Amino acid sequence: MKEIVLALAIGVLSASGTWLLLRPRTFQVIMGLSLLSYAVNIFIFSMGRLKTAAPPVTGTGAEDVAAYADPTPQALVLTAIVISFALTALFLVVLLASRGVTGSDHVDGREPQE
Amino acid sequence: MSVGMLLIVVLTLPFIGSVIAAGLPRNARTTAAILSWGVALANVICLAALWPAFQDGEVIRQEIDWLPALGVSLVLRLDGLSWLFSALILGIGALVVLYARYYMSPKDPVPRFFSFLLAFMGAMQGLVLSGNLIQLVVFWELTSLFSFLLIGYWHQNASAREGARMALTVTATGGLAMLVGAVLLGRMAGSYDLDVVLAARDTILADPLHPLALGLLLLGALTKSAQFPFHFWLPRAMAAPTPVSAYLHSATMVKAGVFLLMRIWPIFADTQMWEIVVGGAGLLTLLFGAWCAIYQHDLKGLLAYSTISHLGLIVLLLGLGSELGAVAAIFHTVNHATFKASLFMAAGIIDHETGTRDMRKLSGLLRYMPFTGALAIIAAAAMAGVPLLNGFLSKEMFLAEALAGAERHALFAVLPVLATVASAFSVLYSLRFIHQTFFGPPPTELEKTPHEPPTWMRRPVEVLVALCLLVGVLPAITVGPFLRSAVVSVVGLDPPYYSLAIWHGFNLPLLLSVTALATGVGLYLAFGKTINANPGGALGLRRFNGGYLFERAMTQLNAGAMVVEKVAGTRRLQPQIRVIVLTALGSAFVAVVGAGLAVNPPPLAPRIGDFAFAGLWIIGGVCAFAAAWQAKYHRLAAVVLMGGAGLASCISFIWLSAPDLATTQLVVEVVTTVLLLLGLRWLPKRNEAIRAAPNEERRSKRRRRIDLVIAAAVGAGLAAISYAVMTRPPVEGLSRYFVEHAYKDAGGRNVVNVILVDFRAFDTFGEITVLGVVGLTVFAVLRRFRPASDSLPRPPQMRLQDASDNRREGRNAGDTLKETMLIPQVVMRWMFPFVILLAAHLFLRGHDLPGGGFAAGVVVAIAFVLQYMASGAQWVEDRLTIRPIAWIGIGLLIAAASGAGAWLFGAPFLTSAFQYADLPLLGRVPLASAVIFDLGVVVLVVGATVLVLVALAHQSLRKAHKADETGPEGAA
């Protein structure tokens, strides 16, 4: 049943993220990107299937791959977490700079005209 | 040196020279000239050394693998034809370099000029030495590109910019067509290799698509060779410095088209399309160019049109399709290059010494510059086809071929007449060039008194004119062998009989030649004055102006593009993101529908733990929804809620056997939250009560409804796909290898960490580089940062505390705050070593147990941030010097060095080694070199994270400084 729950979680996170991504204010977009990266990270992770109590930490002898959670997506997601932090940081700074320069926090750098 | 090596040297030397020249200081005129001269001369010597290496019809090849998967390799191929063209390119190139040294003004950035010139020379070399169609097109386009730079060298002149742009547009468009033609041709022949293509003549001609391929190739050749109706770029290109004109329009650029025609001559020369298109274009261009040349008043303009005309002549000769025609074409290519280069140089000298190129202002220059005058007269006579000069010989061949063509084909019946007329025109404009410039009364409209140029500026002209004379008098000895080897490589091992003699007896071609000479002189005597008085443009062709049509077409194109941009473009971000999201959604939909999404039941029955998991995600999902809901008006709440969703995913990672992810996610969550909190203060206050106008309100409601549907579709789609994948049986992929080899080959039990620092270390290396770049970018953006004024006043609590401090004796504003923070401060200061210890622990256990470099690095950053939060930026920076930029650099260096260390053992980059060591207290531990790489990761992550956080935290200090220095206005 975990599969259903996690799939729904991915759906909720990505829907919230996408909604925010389409909003006009920079802060909303940055939150949207963060939520979307949670969703995508869990999505990639879930591609390795779900296993409980089987972390990919091996013993020292001959190993059976089926006994462990799939390490490959985990490795991918680990760097993705760090990179999405970098993305958030960069975007935040650009956002602040844009707000400082234009005086607006709209994604277009100016308030929408009538 | 082997023959192949020599070829490689010939090709690469100009490019190397170009790069060196580009690095020279702006005023290094002589150094750049010497360098270029050395390069050209060295190449001439190499080429001369190559001459004995190939006999009749032989081909030297040197192959280098380029794109083996596509069957394309870099082939250098030298045969008689390419040798002859190389000789022209390098020989005239060397003379032009010498000439340019004296022509170019020291005020210009001359090294740049030589850099372009050498690069152009290299591109031309590459073109003629190409043994592969694709390679040929690449160098072809390179010549277009470098000629653009050369023509536009005086970019401060509008005419130079326009001329350069026009030349590039026309020739590069032709080149593009040619690329398609070359690909077609290659596919017909089954290979792009020139030798294979040349051998596959019958296969190609049997293919129904061959006229298309030929048409496209011809489009390339005819645009490059400035054939009618694509000729108009050439006169505009006269805005270039004269050495460029002398080089591009005599021996190189325009001859590239001719070269291509000669290359494909053996394949297509017999086809009717060839005769009609190539012959027709050549004939039209010959007459048109000659007619226009007569009416030019600009010396270079006259030479430009005469170049067009002579190129027409060569193209016509090739278009006749006869072997003798090809011989005459090759011969005239060489002759034209020599006399035209010298004439351009002479025109440049006249311009240089008199300050004008207008023939109406020039007169009687022979008395001021007798040597230059004599040289120009000989060169012009060669152009007119006067006996004892090289032009005469090839012109006679041309007339003979015109007569032969008339006999062979009814279509060519008028050819001898037209050829004679064109020759007469050629005599007319050559005579006008000389008479108007060098004879007559002394000039009256000049600003300075002309005199002879520096000796070395004249030398190149002397060499070229001497060649005109030598070839004209002793053709068989001087040019015979080279011509023969070139002819053999075009028409085959059994060339037709041709005689390189001055005297062939009284025959019809001679009669035509004499007629042309007499008619030309007669026409000049009769109409010379009228032509001089003619204000502009060739008689009867004034309305026809290809350049004007070109400009119109460009304007229309621009207008069309603007219409499209207006209709389809937007500068607003939201519609663009919407399009991106919809595209992603649509393509995922198509893929899913195409593959079919089989949904299986969950593999296991629900257990009690699953309900707890569901409870976790009910909280997580609510947090995510609420964060999306509140992000506009309640940012702080949104940040906290987003953290809730993050924690839910963190707990899921632990639950689902991914402890490394959970650790990293947790610490990254902390820094992200701190980061967002730091930024909040500069965002504008947004009031929920303020609403837009009703009209606007309705529109935005509609927009939001659409966005809601899109978001729901994305969520539903991702949920469905992930569920479908999760319930399928697992695919093993790479993981078996990783799990089985992690301990055995890499000495680590934590497979995720081993993948990161060992199996896929190169990816990680790229990743940390990105992280470092982001850190530096943030730093760079914030250095020039002018924060918006704070959105909120100080909170009421803080104001109350300060007021009370001010009321009481012996206390200053802020004292209460300090006292309040005292206990957290002490606690957090004491936490510092423990947090560092935790980081060290995470790092050291990382290879065998959950942990690792990324998490450890972020934890160290948290240790620093705690100090900033508790004690303020001022206090920390007074006591602690952190050099995050240095950390980034050192981290990257450690990671790179640990990778490069493998080279010492002859292993590829980032190969790791490990060994077990018995350490006191710790016992037997594996020591892997990958741990050093992981150390680099830690150091870099610390640097980048701290840099980002500190740079932002530091802004509060900077703001205060600013306010102190400039007073209240500073905040505005």
Interface residues (C-beta under 8 A of the other chain):
Chain A: M1 K2 E3 I4 V5 L6 A7 L8 A9 I10 G11 V12 L13 S14 A15 S16 G17 T18 W19 L20 L21 L22 R23 P24 R25 F27 Q28 I30 M31 G32 S34 L35 Y38 A39 N41 I42 F43 F45 S46 M47 G48 R49 L50 K51 T52 A53 A54 P55 P56 V57 T58 G59 T60 A62 E63 D64 V65 Y68 A69 D70 P71 T72 Q74 A75 V77 L78 T79 I81 V82 I83 F85 A86 L87 T88 A89 L90 L92 V93 V94 L95 L96 A97 R99 G100 V101 G103 S104 D105 V107 D108 E114
Chain B: R571 R572 L573 Q574 I577 R578 V581 P602 P603 L604 A605 P606 R607 G609 D610 F613 A614 W617 G620 G621 A624 F625 A627 A628 A631 K632 R635 A638 V639 M642 A645 G646 A648 S649 S652 F653 W655 L656 S657 A658 P659 D660 L661 T664 Q665 V668 V671 T672 L675 L676 G679 W682 L683 P684 R686 A693 E696 D707 L708 I710 A711 A712 V714 G715 A716 L718 A719 A720 S722 Y723 V725 M726 T727 P730 E732 G733 L734 S735 R736 F738 V739 E740 A742 Y743 R749 N750 V751 V752 I755 L756 R760 D763 T764 E767 V770 L771 V774 G775 T777 V778 V781 L782 F785 R786 P787 A788 D848 L849 P850 G852 F854 V858 V941 A944 T945 V948 A951 L952
